[in-house]
Amino acid sequence: MPSADIFFLHGLDSSGNGTKGKFFANKFPLVLRPDFNGTLPERLKQFRLLCQASRSLILIGSSFGGLMATCYAISRPQTVVRLILLAPALNFEGYCPPAERLDIPTLLIIGKHDTVTPPSLVLPLAEATFSNLHTRIEDDDHMLHNCFTNLDWQKILQDPHELYRSEQKDVQGI
């Protein structure tokens, strides 16, 4: 596992012990899975307090947690070494890409049948936000239940570039 602190940031109506959080607890116990509540600014404040001593972060964000991870990376790009965004809610009202794209290695996984964070809305925002973006569009919906546990998380967490080369999905046809 990498030397960075790894955080899983859950979705709006979930918790660190939701389906994805439990997966990480069982398979990757070093992944930290805190619970957040409140508005986006309140959640970001809670997260900043949790990781203020961290100098190197890998953030896994699901839905609203993906928006949180993105907003945190925009505010503190020097501490985020990698982002893994699962159906990120970049289409949330008020989100605006930064003036300059972030060069943080970012893997975005989204379902082509997602009606909460539709790829047609999220992908242009992600492309405007990240210059080092790798996208996987899966035959799945917003929850990503069909593909989530089948992803090679060992590779994603250790060497994401190898995963990008060997398993990049076609992003056409959305």
N, C-alpha and C positions, 0 to 999 in steps of 0.2 A: 504494500500500500504506500501511497505517496506520503511525504513528510508534512504536507499541508493538513490543516484542520478541515474536516469535511462535515458540512451541515446539510441536512435535508430540510427544506422549507416547505411546509404543507400548504394546501389550498385554503380558500376562504372558509369553507364549512367543514374542514377536516381537522386533524390534529397530528402530532408526531407519532401517535399510535393508530393512525388510520391504516388502510390496506398497504400503501406504499411504505409508510413508517415501520409497520411490523415486518415487512419484507427486509428492510435495511437492518432492523434490530436482530433478526434471525440470521441473515447471510453476511452482514457487514457491521458487526457491533461497534466498530470505531466511528461509524457515521453518527453524528449528534443529531437528535430529532426533537428540538424544543417545541413547545406549544406557543402559539401567538394568538392574540385577540385584539379587537379594536380596528381602527381605521388603518389605512396604509401607513401614514406617518407614525402612528402609535406603534405599529408592528415593527417598522424600521428602527424606531428608537429602542424597542425591546431587544432587537437583534444586535444593534450597535453595542449595547451594554454587554451582551453575551460574548461578543467576539472582540472586544476592545484590546485584549492582549495578543490576539492572533496577528501574525505578520504575513501568513500565507493561507489562503482559503480556497477550497473547492466548494462551490455551491450547487446543490441539486434543488431545483425549484419546480414544484408542481402547480400548474394553473396560477392562482394568486401568489403562490410562493415563487413562481417563475418571474412574475412581475416584481416581487420583493427583491429577488436575487439580482435582477436587472437594475433596479433602482439603486441598490446598494453598490453594485459594481460601477455605476455611473458616478456615484458620490465618492467612492474609494477604489479607483481602478488599480492602484499600486498594491493593494492587498489581495485582490482576487486573481488567482492563477488559472482558474478554469471554471466554466459554467456549463451545467447540464440542465437544459430547460425542457420540461415535460408539459406540452400544451400550455405554454405561458400565456397569461392573460394580458398581453401587450395591447390588446384592443380595449382595455379598461378605460373608462372615461377619464380624461386628463393626462394620460400617458403621452409623452412627446419624446421622440428620439433626441439624443444629445446633438449639439452643434457639430461635434467631431466624433466619428465612429470609434468605438472601443476596439482595441486590438487584442482582446482577451480570447483565447481559444474557447469557442462556444459550440456545443452540440445541442441542436434543437430537434426534439422528437415530437411529432404532432400527428394526430389521426386525420385521415382525409375525410372522415365522416363527422368531424368535430363541429357541432353547432354552437358551442359555448365560446370557443376560441377558434373560429374558422380560419383555416390556412390562408384563404384569400385576403383576410384582414391582417392576420398576425405576421405572415412571412414578409410583406413589404416593410412593416415596422421593424422586424428583426434585421432585415438587410440594411435598413437605415441606421440601426443601432450598432451593429457589429461588423468589423472588417474581416474577422477571422471566424466566419460562421459556416458550420456544416449542418445541413438539414437532412432529416430522415422523415419522410411522410409514410406513415404506416396505414395498413388497411384496418383502421380502428376508429373509435369515437373519442370523446373528450377524456374519458377515464383511463384510456390506454390499457384496459384490462386484458385485451387479447395479446398484446405484445410485451408489456412491461416486464413480466417475470422471465420472458424468453430472451431478453436482451442480454448480451454478454457483459454484465456489470463489472466483472473482474477486469476485462480489457478497458471498459469505459473509464474506470477509476484509475487504472495504472498507466495505460498507453493509449489515449484516445485517438492519436493520429493513425495508428495501425488500424483501429476500428473504422475510421473514416475511409481509409484506402480500401479496406477489404469488404465493407458492407454498406457503402454509400447507396442510398436509395434514389431512384429517379424522382426529381422534384417537378417534372413536367406533368401536365394533365390535371391540375387542380382547378 
